[in-house]
Amino acid sequence: MKRASAISFPRTIMMFAVFHLFLGGPGASAQDIEVGLAGGGCYYLGDLNPGKHFMNTQLAYGVLVRYNIDNRWSVKLSAMRGTVKGDAAQSTFLPDRQLTFSSYVMDISAVGEFNFFPYFTGSKRNWVTPYVYGGFGIFFFNPISADGSELKNLGTEGQNVGYNGRKPYSTVSFGFPFGIGVKMSLARKLGLQIYWELHKTVTDYLDDVSTTYPDYRNKYSDPTGTYSEGMQRGNSKNQDWYSFFGLSLTYKFKIVSNKRCRDLEN
């Protein structure tokens, strides 16, 4: 998954959702808002874990607001917080580097959702559906070492001294979330969602590893003390990913209701 480009899919989903929101559609008479809590796990894919999903999963939690445009389309705004970890020893890519990291991830995302089947929270007939979604987001992170040192401030790849023109990276970046899930109506105003989402980021420094070893080495840049200047430390051709998965529980507030909408819900 790390080497695949997934930007076009979430952009397409979001474009159709926004178009439908403003121009309306055949089922646009049943709008409501759901607010809720989410909880589950978080993990990362990158230079210290090129492709093993769910490795080093950590706790994640957050809040969300969903605007249901009709029984097929909705728009969701969410704020999630989790922790990601990586260890080169668990990787198939240069496992002897002895590099490790952990970082919080604070993510704020907006996505468009498409239900495969008609669905309303509270409906006895249209009470379950699989769905897909995609969009964009901003996130904050700060990779630290095993002893709690902030790796960005140490310039582990020569950023603080301008080695090969390198500059300190930002701990604020953007991503493109997309995912799949199942929505289920539990009661007239309660809904449950099971989801798995991936975030394709535009940074390669979520793990503080990207390019080559600089012209100096310390225990943070090269814990082994055996790598030479210019040797491969990471793979700058691939950006980092992170994932959230789990459950969310929502409560529905009705905005617009008419006879057609009530008929669909029953």
N, C-alpha and C positions, 0 to 999 in steps of 0.2 A: 504493500500500500504506500510505502514511503516514496517510492520512485514513480508513482502514477500522478498525473495531474488531474485534480478534481475541481478546479475553479469554475469551469463552465456550467456544471450541473447546479450548484447552489445559486449562481447568478440567474440561471434560467428560471428556477423555482421562484425566486424572490421577484423577478420581473413579472411573472404571470400573476402572483399574489397581489402585488401593488396595482397592476392593471385592473384586476377584478375588483379590488377594493374601491377604486375611484370611479370606475365606469359601471359597476354593478353587473348583475347577471340574473339568470332565471330564478335562482333561489336566494336572491339578495335581501329577502324580507325577514330573515330570521337571525338578526345580529344579537350577540350577547358577548359578555366578557367573563373570562375565568381567571382567578388569581389562585396561586398555589405555592407549595413547597416541593423541592426536589432533593433527592438524596441518593447516593450510590458510590461509584468508584471513579478514579481518574488515573490515567497512565500516559506514558509518552513514547514516541518513536523518534529516533534521531541517531546521532553518531555513536552513542553508547548503547543503543538498542535499535538496530536497523529494521527489524521486522517482526518481533515477537509480541503480538497483541496480548494485553492484560498482564504483562510482566511488571512486577513491582507496583501493583495497583494500590492506591491509597484512597482514603476517604474523601468524598466530595459532597457538597451541599449547596443549595441556593434557593432563589425565589423566581417566579415567573408571572407574566401577565399575558393572556392569550385573547385576541379579538377574533371571534368566529364570524366570518363574513357571511357564510351560508353553510350548508351541510357538507360541503366538499373542501372549502378553502378557509384558512385562518392565518393570522399573523401573530407571532409570538416574540416577546421581549423577555430576556432572561439575564440574570446575574448569578454566576456560579463561582465557587471558590473550591480549589482542590490542591493537592500536592503531587508533584511528579518527581521520580527518582530514576537514576541510571547508574550502571556500573559496567565498565569496559570488560571486566572479567566474565560477565554473562553474555557478551556479544561475540558474534562470529567475525567481526571486523576489528583487527588489532587488539585482541583480548589482553595482551601483556602490558598495556599502557598504565594500568593501575589508576585510571581516572574514574572518579565518582562525582556525583552532584545530587543535590535535591533543590527544589524550588517550589514556592507557592505559585499558583496560577489563579489570577482574578480575571474572570472573563465576563464581558457584557456583549451580548449578541442579539441580533434581530434576524428572524428567519420567516420564510413563508412555508406553510404546511399544506399538503394535499392529501385528502382522505380518499382511499381507493373505493370505499363504499359510503353512501350517505350516512351521516352520523350527527346525533345531538346528545349532549349530556342530559339525562333525564328521559330519554326516549325508551319506550318498551320495545319498539320495532327496530329502530336503527341504533342499537346500543353498543356495537363493537365494529372496529375497522382497523386494518393496517394503514399506515401512512408514511410518507416520506417528506423530507424538508431540507431546505438549504438557505443560506444567506451570508451575512458578513458580521464581523465583530471586532472588538478591540480587547486586548488583554495586557495584564501587567505581570511581571515575573522578576525574580532575583536569584540566580543560581548561587548556592553556597557549597562549601566543601564539608567534609565529614567533621571538621573541628569548628564549623560555624563561620568561617571566613567568607566574606562576600567576594566571589571570584571575579566579578567585573572590575572591581577596584584594584585587583592585582595585575590586570593586563597580562593574562597567561599566554597570549599569543603575540605579545609585543605591542599591544595597542597603546599603552601609556608612553612608549618611547618612539612611536611612529615607525616601527619596524615594517619595511616594505610598504610604507604608506598606510598602514592600518590605523584605524581610529577606534576609540571606545564605542561599543555598541549601545543602543538604547534598550532599556528594560520595559519599554512600552512598544507594542507591535500590533499588527493586524492579522486577522485570520479569516478563513472561509469555512464555516461550519456546515456540515451536511449529515443527515442521519436517517434512520428508519425506526419504526416503532409500532405499537399497538395502542389504540385508545379504547377504553371501556367505561360505560356508564354504570356507576355503583348505586346511585339514588337519583332523585329528581334534580338535585343541584350538585352532586358529587361525581367527579370523574377521576379515573386512574389512567396513567400513561406509563408504558414500559418502553424505554428508548435506548438506543446506542448511537452516539454521534462522534464524528471525527472532525478535527480542526486542522486544516492545512494552513500553516503560518507563512509569513514572509520574512522570518528570521531564522538563522542557523545557529543562534547563540542561546537558545533556551537551556541547553546543557553546558554552555561556555566552551564548546568544542566545535571548531569549524575547519581550520586550514592546516598550517604546518607549525612545527616548533620554531620559536624565534632564536635569536643569536645569544640568548642567555637562558638558563634553566634554574628553576627553584622547585621546591617540593610540590608546589601547586601546578606549575606548568608541566613538569616531568617528575613525578614521584619516584620513578625508577632510577633516574640519573644516568640513563644509558642512551637516550636519543640525541641525535645531532641536529644542528641547525638545518632547517629545510626539509627534514623528514616529515612524513605524513602524520598528522595528529588527528585530523578529522576529514570529512568529505564535504567541501564547500559547494558541491554541485547539487546537493539535496537539502532542502529546508526541513525544519523540524515539524513534527505533528504532536498533538495531544488529543486525548479522548475523554469524554464523560459518558457514563452509562448508569442506568438505574431506574428508579421509579419517581413519578411526580403525582401528587394528589391535588386536585383543583376544586374550587367552589365557584359556581356559576351565578352571575348577576345578569338578569335579562335587560336588554336595551330596547329592542323592538319585538313586538309579538302581534300576530294576527291569526285569523282562523286557519289559514293555510299552514302556518308554522305549527299551530297546536295540533293539527291533524297529523303532521309529520312526526311529531314527538310521541304520539300515542300509538 
